[in-house]
Amino acid sequence: MSDRRHPHGATGGGPRARSGAVGRRRPRTGTEPATAQSALGLRLLLSAVFLPLFLAGAAYFGVWAADAGPGDIPGRGGLVVLAVVCLAFALLAASDLLVVARRLRRERAGTVPH
């Protein structure tokens, strides 16, 4: 199939500066895994906000499950599952908070692991 803009399969010179809907900010160098950076400030903020929320949710659903009677809706089992899920997310947020704090400390000290 022939394209009118590029006859005979010619695609134009050089690599594209932008790729996809969003595009790349910098050209690929081949060292991305070694030089990749994460938005540590945003991760720190999100972990700091959601850790207490998930802990409060786990406590709330745990107390609600303890007070649930045999015929109550939602039942005790569903409330326990919600409490465990909130606790798992709280543990995930706490571990991310520790990892991000360690990385920020390492960046501020100027040491980067190899």
N, C-alpha and C positions, 0 to 999 in steps of 0.2 A: 504494500500500500504506500502510495507516494504522498508526501506532505508538501503542500504548495509553498510553505515558507522555507523548507529545506529540501530541495529536490535531490533525488538519488541517495537518500539516506544521510545526507550531510547534516550534522547537528549544530554547526557553528563552532567557533573556537573556544577553548579554555573551559575550565570548570565553572559551574554556576556559583554565584556569590551567595545566593539564598537557596535553601532547599526546604521543601515542604511548605505547609501553611504558615508556620511561625518563622522558620529560617534559622540559620546559625549566626551567632554573633561574631565568631572568629573561625577561620579555616581550621580544619582538622590537622593536627600535627603528628598524630600517631602515639602521643604520650598521654592521652586523656585519662586512662585509669590511674596513672601516677600523679596527674595534676588536677584531677577532678575536685571540685569544691562544692560543698553543700551550704545551704542557707542556714548557718548555725544560729544566727540571731532569731530567725523565725521558728526554728525547731525548739530553741530554748523557751521562747514565749509560749508556743503551743503546749509544750510539756508542762510548763509552770501553771498554765491556766487549767488544763484538763486533768492534771493529777488530783487536785482537791475536788474537782467535780465528780470524777469517777470514784474517789474514796467516799464522798458523800452519797453517791448513788448506791454504792455497795452497802453502806450502812443503812440507808433508807429501805432498800429492798430486803435486807437481812432482818431488820426489825419488823417490817411488814409481814415477811414470811413467818416469823416467830409468833405473831399475833393472829395469823390466819387460822380460821376454823375449818372443820372438815367440809362444809358446804359452801365456803366462800369462793367467789370468782374475782380475780384469778386465784388459782389454787396455790398451795404451798410450794409444790414442785416448780411451777413456772417462775415464782418469785425467787426461789433459790437459784435457779438458772440465771435469772437477770442479775442477782447479786454476785454470782461467780463471774459472769461476763464483765461486769463493771470492775470487779477486783482484778481480773486479768488485764483489762485496759489500764487500770491504775498502775499495775506492775510494769507494763510496757512503757507507760509515760515516765515512771520513775527511773527505769533503766536508761531510757533515752535522755532524760535530764542529766544523769550521771555521765553518760558518754559525751554529750555536748559540752558539759562543764569541763570535762577533762581535755577535750580538743581545744576549747577556747583558752584554757590555761596554757596548753602546749604552744598555741599560736602566739600568745602574748609573751611567752618566755623566749620565743624565737627558735624553738627546736621543732623540727619536723621529722617524723619517723621515715626511714628509708624503706 
